[in-house]
Amino acid sequence: MKAFKYLSPTTVEEAIAFHGQHSETAKYMGGGTDVIVKVKEGWMEPDFLISLKKIKEMSELHKNAATGELSIGAMVTHATLEKSLMIQNEYPIIYDAVSNIGSLQVRNVGTIGGNLINAVPSADGAIPLIALDGVALLHGPEGERSVAVKDLFVSPYKTILKPMEILKKITIPPQAPHTGSAYIKFGRRAAMELPLIGIGILLSLDEIQGICTKARICLGVAAPTPMRAFDAEKLLKGKKIGEALLIEAGKIAADESKVRDSVRGKAWHRKEMIRVHVKRMGIKCLELINAGH
Ligand SMILES: Cc1cc2nc3c(=O)[nH]c(=O)nc-3n(C[C@H](O)[C@H](O)[C@H](O)COP(=O)(O)OP(=O)(O)OC[C@H]3O[C@@H](n4cnc5c(N)ncnc54)[C@H](O)[C@@H]3O)c2cc1C
């Protein structure tokens, strides 16, 4: 393993300045679960690793009581999200996703920001944040900008981040009442396995008639980047949702996906699992709404 210098800034501005001084040879690091593996294997050879760990504001998780907006610092770990009662009760789709990432050790240090910026098609953390209409706040040498989480990804391992830009936090707009959300990571094993397919659904219903006012169907490992199944979502919006409609939405979502064969599974199997799990997760959303979530 090539030797590197470890830098530990305490503000975003300081981190960007460090990166500016060492530009090509520096790399940001969140929890390091991806970066350190790559450095050890020699796939990445930075001279400087800039840890974002000591930047306090980036580790904050809080909900604004007045506006209902949730703010998740990019350095918030999967374990912090998993243990949060607020996340468990109000954002079950986030809980479902992060509580199944890697092992306890990976969740203790791996961050939600690193999961997004790593930009693999199987990133479990991306799907719930897309379903919840999350917005990423980026900070670079030219200042701040906001981008919808769904628009962060360009291709596997590539995001729209400009050189030296940092993902500071993700904000989630307030959720409508009568909203249910759920995620399933479907794979051959329950633990230490990247998903064969990841399916996240969010449904909001109108209080009086139970008509669907918002539908999000988000898929991981179904295309080169995490994706939304827009046609399947359109089918649900404005209708009273039952099992038959969810079965139809599952078929449409499977057709919209761009699944392919890989070492972990065949395309036909992935399509079949999208079909099955869109229905199952849709029903789980309806159950959560009925239970008063
Ligand atoms: C054994 C093992 C099992 C795993 N299992 C899963 C799994 O089940 N599901 C899953 O989705 N992932 C899994 N992963 C992948 C990884 O752990 C997660 O993606 C994790 O969330 C990455 O976060 P990190 O903070 O460790 O990222 P890091 O390794 O620190 O960084 C990842 C990338 O993001 C960049 N980066 C990090 N933070 C920022 C930021 N705030 N701003 C700008 N750039 C940033 C880094 O420069 C690097 O390019 C696994 C990894 C291992 C080693």
The ligand as a Gaussian input file, in Angstrom:
#p B3LYP/6-31G(d) Opt

LIG

0 1
 C      -17.721000      -5.391000       3.656000
 C      -18.525000      -4.297000       2.998000
 C      -19.889000      -4.452000       2.855000
 C      -20.654000      -3.447000       2.241000
 N      -22.012000      -3.623000       2.116000
 C      -22.759000      -2.668000       1.518000
 C      -24.167000      -2.821000       1.376000
 O      -24.759000      -3.815000       1.791000
 N      -24.854000      -1.825000       0.765000
 C      -24.242000      -0.694000       0.300000
 O      -24.934000       0.171000      -0.246000
 N      -22.924000      -0.510000       0.440000
 C      -22.158000      -1.458000       1.018000
 N      -20.796000      -1.296000       1.150000
 C      -20.161000      -0.102000       0.566000
 C      -19.844000       1.040000       1.586000
 O      -19.617000       0.561000       2.847000
 C      -20.949000       2.062000       1.659000
 O      -21.196000       2.571000       0.376000
 C      -20.626000       3.208000       2.631000
 O      -21.798000       3.910000       2.909000
 C      -19.599000       4.152000       2.080000
 O      -19.468000       5.215000       2.999000
 P      -18.056000       5.685000       3.557000
 O      -18.317000       6.844000       4.439000
 O      -17.295000       4.575000       4.154000
 O      -17.386000       6.138000       2.192000
 P      -15.852000       6.401000       1.874000
 O      -15.165000       5.118000       1.633000
 O      -15.245000       7.305000       2.881000
 O      -15.998000       7.238000       0.507000
 C      -16.634000       6.702000      -0.645000
 C      -16.475000       7.702000      -1.798000
 O      -17.210000       8.882000      -1.540000
 C      -16.360000      10.044000      -1.450000
 N      -16.925000      10.828000      -0.339000
 C      -17.254000      10.345000       0.900000
 N      -17.917000      11.278000       1.588000
 C      -17.987000      12.387000       0.785000
 C      -18.595000      13.684000       0.932000
 N      -19.280000      14.014000       2.045000
 N      -18.473000      14.571000      -0.076000
 C      -17.815000      14.228000      -1.225000
 N      -17.247000      13.007000      -1.426000
 C      -17.352000      12.100000      -0.433000
 C      -14.960000       9.507000      -1.232000
 O      -13.966000      10.362000      -1.762000
 C      -15.042000       8.190000      -2.019000
 O      -14.881000       8.444000      -3.397000
 C      -20.011000      -2.266000       1.772000
 C      -18.632000      -2.110000       1.937000
 C      -17.880000      -3.097000       2.553000
 C      -16.399000      -2.900000       2.721000

